[in-house]
Amino acid sequence: MPDSHAASVPHAHHHGHDSHAGHAGHAVAHQFDDAEQQFGAATLGMWIFLLTEVMFFGAILAAYAIYFVTYVDPFEDASNHLSLALGALNTVILLTSSLTMARAVHAAQTADARTQVRWLVRTLALGAAFLVIKAFEYGSKFEEGLVPGIGFRYDGPGAAQHELFLSFYFALTGLHALHMIIGIGVLLVLVWMARRGRFSAAYFTPVEMSGLYWHFVDLVWIFLFPMLYLLGRH
């Protein structure tokens, strides 16, 4: 006998975004008229959130651009403090993680839970590798005395401008790393849910929304890499 909650759920068509409707315990929430409206609300909410993130990063990048135009030569010189090899390696890692995340979303859409878990775990591993490399980069800056603040040590010309560039470097990459950590936390929850059969071809909205977030974080890095690592490499 169907339960009373399932009976109260409006009938959903079997096409379009209604494929994101619930299954078993994942029925349409009571505040929505149907599955299509529920999926649309989730998508709109995620894009609004990502828009606020664009404005957040955009404000810092705008300030960076203003100072770069003011101190072109010192900023280009300061860029050489960064490891191009490690930055390029992290770029490859994040681009690969976007692919694995896309594969995880596809596996969720096709109700292949085992494959979905594998791709999510691979995405997790790549994200963790990115953070390990970034931690290594940060450690080298501490050893070299290139962390802005009282302990900053640079005896060459334009020391103040070098410190300013590195301040932007730590602010931008630190915020990006924080978003990566949050993303990894979300992926861990998705793995837990996938292993318990919480997703199917009828319900995979959390995976798709998390994929949008992960791709956004990767896209931010695509902007940061040339702006920070490639300035002094003509």
C-alpha positions in Angstrom: 0.0 0.0 0.0 1.6 3.4 -0.9 2.2 5.7 2.0 0.2 8.9 2.4 3.1 11.2 1.5 3.7 9.5 -1.8 0.0 9.6 -2.5 0.0 13.4 -2.0 2.7 14.0 -4.5 1.4 15.5 -7.8 1.8 13.3 -10.9 5.0 14.1 -12.8 5.5 13.6 -16.5 8.3 11.2 -17.4 10.3 13.7 -19.6 12.4 16.8 -19.3 13.6 17.8 -15.9 11.0 15.6 -14.3 13.6 12.8 -14.5 15.0 14.5 -11.4 12.0 13.5 -9.4 12.3 11.5 -6.3 12.3 7.7 -6.0 11.4 5.7 -2.9 12.0 8.2 -0.1 13.0 11.0 -2.6 9.5 12.3 -3.5 8.8 15.9 -4.5 9.1 18.1 -1.4 5.8 19.5 -0.2 6.6 23.1 -1.1 6.9 22.3 -4.8 4.1 21.6 -7.2 6.0 19.0 -9.2 9.4 17.5 -9.9 10.2 20.0 -12.6 9.6 23.0 -10.3 11.8 21.3 -7.6 14.7 20.8 -10.0 14.3 24.3 -11.4 14.5 25.8 -7.9 17.6 23.8 -7.1 19.3 24.9 -10.3 18.3 28.5 -9.9 19.6 28.5 -6.3 22.9 27.1 -7.3 23.4 29.6 -10.1 22.6 32.5 -7.8 25.1 31.2 -5.3 27.7 30.9 -8.0 27.0 34.4 -9.1 27.7 35.7 -5.6 31.0 33.8 -5.7 31.9 35.4 -9.0 31.3 38.8 -7.5 33.3 37.8 -4.4 36.4 36.7 -6.4 35.8 39.4 -9.0 36.2 42.2 -6.4 39.6 40.8 -5.3 40.7 40.2 -8.9 39.7 43.8 -9.8 41.9 45.2 -7.0 44.7 42.9 -8.1 44.3 44.3 -11.7 44.5 47.9 -10.5 47.7 47.3 -8.6 49.2 45.2 -11.4 48.7 48.1 -13.9 50.3 50.4 -11.3 53.3 48.1 -10.6 53.7 46.1 -13.8 57.4 45.4 -13.6 57.6 44.6 -9.8 54.5 42.3 -10.1 56.0 40.5 -13.1 59.3 40.1 -11.2 57.5 38.9 -8.1 55.6 36.2 -10.2 58.9 34.5 -10.5 58.8 33.6 -6.8 56.1 31.1 -7.8 56.8 27.6 -9.1 55.5 27.4 -12.6 55.9 23.6 -12.7 53.8 23.1 -9.6 51.2 25.6 -10.8 51.0 23.8 -14.2 50.7 20.4 -12.5 47.8 21.6 -10.3 46.1 23.0 -13.4 46.3 19.6 -15.1 45.0 18.0 -11.9 42.0 20.3 -11.7 41.1 19.9 -15.4 41.2 16.1 -14.9 39.0 16.4 -11.8 36.4 18.3 -13.9 36.3 15.3 -16.2 36.0 12.8 -13.4 33.2 14.9 -11.8 31.4 15.0 -15.1 31.7 11.2 -15.3 30.3 10.9 -11.8 27.2 13.0 -12.8 26.7 10.8 -15.9 26.9 7.6 -13.8 24.3 9.0 -11.4 22.0 9.9 -14.3 22.3 6.3 -15.5 21.7 4.8 -12.1 25.2 3.2 -12.1 25.9 3.6 -8.4 29.1 1.6 -8.3 30.6 3.5 -11.2 29.4 6.8 -9.7 31.3 6.0 -6.4 34.5 5.2 -8.4 34.4 8.5 -10.2 33.6 10.5 -7.1 36.5 8.9 -5.3 38.8 9.7 -8.2 37.6 13.3 -8.0 38.2 13.3 -4.3 41.8 12.0 -4.8 42.6 14.6 -7.4 41.2 17.4 -5.2 43.3 16.1 -2.3 46.4 16.0 -4.5 45.8 19.6 -5.5 45.7 20.6 -1.8 48.9 18.6 -1.0 50.8 20.4 -3.8 49.4 23.8 -2.7 50.5 23.1 0.9 54.0 22.2 -0.4 54.0 25.5 -2.2 53.0 27.4 0.9 55.6 25.6 3.0 58.4 26.7 0.6 57.3 30.3 0.8 57.5 30.1 4.6 61.0 28.7 4.3 62.1 31.4 1.9 60.6 34.2 4.1 58.2 35.2 1.4 55.0 35.2 3.4 53.7 38.8 3.8 53.9 40.1 7.3 56.5 40.7 10.0 58.7 37.9 8.8 58.8 38.9 5.2 62.3 38.9 3.8 63.2 40.1 0.3 66.3 42.3 -0.3 65.8 43.0 -4.0 64.3 46.2 -5.5 60.6 46.8 -5.1 60.3 44.8 -1.9 57.0 46.4 -0.9 55.5 45.6 -4.3 56.8 42.0 -4.1 55.1 41.7 -0.7 51.9 43.2 -2.1 51.9 40.7 -5.0 52.4 37.8 -2.6 49.6 39.1 -0.4 47.3 38.8 -3.4 48.7 35.4 -4.1 48.0 34.0 -0.7 44.6 35.7 -0.5 43.4 34.4 -3.9 44.9 30.9 -3.7 43.9 30.6 0.0 40.3 31.4 -0.8 40.4 29.0 -3.7 41.9 26.2 -1.5 39.1 26.9 1.1 36.5 26.3 -1.7 38.3 23.1 -2.6 38.2 21.9 0.9 34.4 22.6 1.0 34.0 20.8 -2.3 35.9 17.7 -0.9 33.6 17.7 2.1 30.5 17.7 -0.3 32.0 14.9 -2.3 32.5 12.8 0.8 28.8 13.2 1.6 27.9 12.2 -2.0 30.0 9.1 -1.7 28.3 8.2 1.5 24.9 8.7 -0.1 25.7 6.9 -3.3 26.9 3.8 -1.4 23.6 3.7 0.3 21.6 3.9 -2.9 20.3 7.4 -2.4 20.6 8.3 -6.1 19.0 6.8 -9.2 18.1 7.8 -12.7 15.0 9.4 -11.1 16.9 11.4 -8.5 20.4 12.8 -8.8 20.0 16.5 -8.3 22.6 16.8 -5.4 25.2 15.2 -7.6 24.5 17.6 -10.5 24.5 20.7 -8.3 27.7 19.6 -6.7 29.2 19.1 -10.1 28.3 22.7 -11.0 30.1 23.9 -7.9 33.2 21.8 -8.6 33.4 23.0 -12.2 33.2 26.6 -10.9 36.1 26.1 -8.5 38.1 24.6 -11.4 37.2 27.6 -13.6 38.4 30.1 -11.0 41.8 28.3 -11.0 42.0 28.7 -14.8 41.9 32.4 -14.2 44.3 32.4 -11.3 47.0 30.4 -12.9 47.9 32.8 -15.7 47.3 35.9 -13.6 49.7 34.7 -10.9 52.1 32.2 -12.3 52.6 33.4 -15.9 53.2 37.2 -15.4 57.0 37.0 -15.5 57.3 34.3 -18.1 57.4 36.2 -21.5 
